[in-house]
Amino acid sequence: MKENIEERACRLAVYMIENRATVRAAAQKFGISKSTVHIEVT
């Protein structure tokens, strides 16, 4: 079952802020596409 989108978006945002990570780096870390990162964070 897929994780709640809101929870993943928060985890993505926190990861990107704390690690000064790019969208590409966050996508690789979470195993999702760059487009998904953009959609979920916005």
Sequence and secondary structure as in RCSB ss.txt:
>XXXX:A:sequence
MKENIEERACRLAVYMIENRATVRAAAQKFGISKSTVHIEVT
>XXXX:A:secstr
    HHHHHHHHHHHHHHHT  HHHHHHHHT  HHHHHHHH 
